Amino acid sequence: MEKAILKTLIYANIFDYPLKGYEVYKWLIGEETTLIKVEKALKRLSKKLKVKSKNGYFFLKRRENLVSKRKRRYKYSRKFLIKTKLLIQVLKIIPWIKLVGISGGLAVDNSEKKDDIDLFLITDKNRLWLSRILAIFIFDLMGIRRKVGMKPKQTASKFCLNTILDEDHLEQRFKDLYTAHEVLQMKLLWQREGIYSKYLADNNWAFEFLPNWTSRIKYIKIKKDQGLKIIDLAEILAKWLQLKLMKKRIGQERIEDGGLYFHPGDYREKVLKEFNKRSLRLRLKKIKKLSTS
């Protein structure tokens, strides 16, 4: 238990993110348990001086400054979230978008003033490219989209279509601690047909890393008319056009069947490497990756 807590705090500290007791329980790495047991283990670790606490937040030694940083980021995140909830409502006019969520720092109220806002979308089957091009068109009209080449000051609170998946390609290819956090940290803003629970079900491997995280949202499959052949052709055309426009900077994106990942800085390998390095310092075992799908 104590080793699992130390690993959990190590991971959170990489993002300068101290945790409250119930958050240590919720994001506990690799061990299913109860909140009471986690709280008792935190007390033992505090007595051993392996874990420090301040104002109800827990962190590793010499990281007291993280508490004020988290409180500051929370204030910025609340402002961003209010703006986001208002502006993304326009995406409901795109009939093929089934879910809109927030990923990145804002999903856990850990955004700085200069940060952009990462959006996560799920679309109908074979409507990924049409949904993207319409979303870009709407955001450009509103002047709220983060664009390539923008300076850091210009990207603050701009929207980035960070990840877009279609409903038949929700399972993540990389199955590791970082991706498990990305899957479960995503903050749901709105959805149709209970698609969020399908997303969780298709990525149930994530609970092997974070077994105390739970959700009770139900998924209801609704049958649809499959006769929109003209729309199918429009999807093919939208894909061809966007791939042509992206050709010059294709190395910055990850494009898969039914999935688009736009991460200007993909920190997955960097974070996992840093996590394992810090774990070894405390003589903790590395967290193994699951096989990719």
N, C-alpha and C positions, 0 to 999 in steps of 0.2 A: 504493500500500500504506500509506504513512504517513498519508495523509489518511483512509483507511478506519479505521485504528487510532484516530486522534484522534476521529472521529465515534463510534466504539464506546465510547471512554472518556467522551465527553461524555454519551452516553445513560445509561451506567451511573452517572455522577456525579450525574445528576438524582435518582437514587434513593439517593444516598449509598452507593454500592456499588463499592468498588475491585475490580479484577479481577486474577486470577492470569494468567500468560502463556497457559496453555492455554485459559482462559476468554475471553481476548481473541480467540484463534483461533476458538473455538466460536461466539462471538457477533459475529464480525467483520461489519460492515455492508457489504453490496453487493459483496464481492470474494471469489471462491473461490480458495483458495491452500493452502499447507501450513503446519504448525506451525513448521517450521524457518525459513521465510521471515518469519513473524510475529515470532519471537524475534529474528531479526537486525534487523528494522525497529524493534522496541522498543529495542534497544541503540542504534541510530542516533538515535532520538528522545530517548533519555535523554542522549546526548552533546550534543545540541543544546539540552538543558534544556527541551524541550517537554513531556516526560513525566517524572514522578517515580516512584520505587519505594521500598517499605519492606517488609521481611519477605516478599518474594516477590509483593507486590501492586503493581499499577500504577494510577496516577491522574494527574489533571492538576495543574498547579502550585497550591500553597497549599491542598491538600486532604489533607494528611498525617493529619489527625484521623479520616479515614474508615476507616483500618485498624483502630483500636481499636473504632470503632463497629461495623464488620462482625463482629469477633470477639465482641463483646457480643451482637449480634443472633443470631449463630450459636448461642450457648448457649441463648438463649430458644427459638429455632426447633427445636432438637433436643428440648427438653422438650415443645413443642407437638406435634411430629411423633409422638413416642411415644404421647402421649394420643390423637392423631387416629387412628393405626393401630389402636388398641384399640377406640375407640368406633365408628368407621364400619363395623366388621365387621357391626353389626346391620343395615345397609342391604342386606346380602345376602339377607335374608328377603323383600325386595320383589322378586318374580321378574322384573319388567320393567326393573330398573336393570341396565345392561350395563357401566357404567364409573363409578368414583368416583376423582376426582383432587383435587388442591389447586391453587388459583390464588392470585394475589396474592403478597405478600412471602414467605410461608412456603414457596412453591414453590421459591424460590432461597435459603432459609435467611436471610431478611432481615426477620424479624419482631421487633417490640419487645414488651416485657412487656405493654403495654396493648392490643395488637392482637387482633382476632378472627381466626377461621380460615375462609377462603373455600373452599367446596367447589364442585366442577365435576362435574356428572352427565350421563351419556348414557343415554337410555332406549330401549326398543323403540319402533317406529313406533306412533303413536297411543296412547301410554301415558304421555305427559309429565305430564299433569295428575293422573292417578291416582298416579303415582310421587311427585310433589311432595307431595300431600296426606298420603300415608302417611308420607313422610319427616318432614314437619313434626310429625305426630302422635307418631312415635317420639321425635323430638328434644325435643318438649315434655314427654313423659312422663319423659324422662331429665333435663330441666332444663338442656339444653345449647345451646338455640337462641338466637341473637341476635334480639331483637325490636325493632320500631320503637319509638322513644321511650326506649330504655335509655340511661342515662348512660355516659360513656366507661369508668368503672371497672367497670361491670356487664358491658360487652361483652368484656372481656379473656378470651381463650381460648374464647369462645362460638362456635358454628358458624353460618355464614351460607350458605344455599343460593344461592350467587352466580350460577351459570350452569347452566341445565338445557336440554339439547338432545335431540331425538329422532334416531334413527339415520338418518333420511332428510333431515335438515336440519342437517348438520354444517358446511357451508361458511359462513364468516363473511362478513357483508355488507360490512363495512369492511375494506379491504385496504391497510394502511399499516404503517409500522414498529412502531407501538405494538401493533397487533393481532397482527402477526407474532410479536412477543415473547410476547404473552399465549398464543398458540397453542402455541408451542414450549417455553415455560417451565412449562406445566402439568405438575405432578408426578403421575404415574400411581400410584395406590395398589392398585387391583385392577380387573380387567376380565373380561368374558365374550366368547368367540368372536373374540378378537383385534380387537375393535371399535376399539381405539386406532389401529391402522394405517390403518383406514378414515378416521378423523378426520384423520390426517396427509395421506392421499391426497386427501381432499376439500378440504384447505387447502394444497395443494402450492405455491400462489402465495407462501406465506410464505418459501420458500427463495430467492425472488428478492431478498429483503431480507437473509436470513441463510443464505447458501449453504453454509456449512461445518457446519451442524447436520445430524446424521445419525441414523437409526434403522433397526434391522433387524427390527422386529416384523412378523410376517406376519398378514394378515387372512384368516380363513376364514369364508365365508358359509354359514350353516346355514339351511335351509328350515324354515319353521314352519307349523303348522296355523293357518289363518286363520278358523276357524269359531267363534271366541268372540264371538258377537254381543252377549251380555249384558254382557260386559266393555267392548265398544265403547260401549254406552249409558252404562255407568258412567263412562267417560272423558269423554263429553259432559257428564254431570251434574257431574263433578268440576271441569271447566273452567268451567261456568256459575257454580257456587258460588264458586269462588276469584276469578273476575273480579268478581263482585258484591261480595265482601269487600274487594277491592283498589281498588274504584272511587274511593274518596275520595283515594287517594294514587297514582293511576295515572301521574302525571308522574314518579315516581321509578323506574319500571320501563321496560324496553324489551321489549315483547311482540310476537313475530313468529310466523309459522306454524312450529311445531316448535321454537321457541326462546324461552327466558325468561332475561332478564338483569336481575339485581337488584344494582345498584351504588349504595349510599347516596351515594357520591361518584364519579362517572364521570370519571376523570382523562385520558381519551384525548386530547381536543383540547388540554387544558392542557399535557400532556407533550410533544405534538408541536410546539406553539408554542414552548415553552421550548427544546426540542432545536434547532429551526431558528434561534432567536435566538442561542444559544450557538455554533452552527456558523458563523453569519455573522461573529461576533466573531473567529473564527480564519480567516476568509476561505474557508470550506468551503461547497460547494454544498448547497442544500436537498435532502432526500430526497423524491422525488415519491410520491404515492399512486397505487395502481393503481385502475382503474375498479371501482366497486361492482357486486355481482351483484344 
